[in-house]
Amino acid sequence: MSATRLAEINEQLQVLFRQKDQIDAQIIKLNKESDKIREKDWNERTDYTIADLLNGAPNSAKRQRELLRDVLLPYHLRAQGYYAETLQTGISVTMFRDDSDLIVREVAAGLDMLLDWMKPIDKHRFDIDGPVIVFDIFEHTLSEGGSFNLVYGVKDRIWHICRNRWVMDMAATTIRILETVRQKNYYQENRPADFVKVLAQTY
């Protein structure tokens, strides 16, 4: 009796495995078709907002990423990964200890511009009340003791430097919080002269 039942189960499993293979193949086919359509649309597109460039991650089109790169590079920022909560491309901040005040102001201008286009995250891990907008910090410890984020509290309009969920520093203005990043959460001592080219190659 048990042998008969095992044979029935194995037969049913084989049918399900074949169906799964067919479904997987169909998913791959549809994803490829979707990618082609998305690339074609972005190659022909001339009207777009910053939000359009950020949206659609992780399946953003190559041309979409190139346009976003051209927006971010003047502000010394780069796209990195994506936020599952918003399906928007993640933005990473990299400061060097010898960065001039001019570079700090340029990065600040980029972050302030992005605040208008990035979607707040309502449910998050940070010890901050209310929705937040999150940026990554690429710093010298390489997240050895925990990942660092630059977090803007939408409710209190305060910038926070967080390690994992905990707030390490706070500031009321973008420039002030970036001055702290430059002092404490820098990537390296000296900014390479060709760092913009290095960023461009990451896309």
Number of C-alpha atoms within 10 A of each C-alpha: 5 7 8 8 10 11 11 12 12 11 12 11 12 12 11 12 12 11 12 12 11 11 12 12 12 12 12 11 11 12 13 12 12 13 15 12 13 17 17 13 14 19 13 9 11 7 7 11 8 15 16 14 23 25 19 16 18 15 15 20 21 15 18 21 18 14 15 20 20 12 16 20 18 15 20 21 22 25 22 15 14 18 17 12 12 17 16 23 25 20 21 18 23 21 29 22 17 14 16 12 12 9 17 22 17 17 24 21 15 18 21 14 13 17 14 10 16 21 20 18 17 14 11 16 9 19 12 20 13 15 18 25 18 25 20 21 25 20 22 16 14 12 13 9 9 12 16 24 23 23 21 25 19 18 11 13 12 17 25 25 25 23 18 16 16 15 18 11 15 17 17 13 13 20 20 16 21 26 20 16 24 22 15 15 21 25 20 17 14 12 17 11 8 8 12 16 11 11 16 17 9 10 13
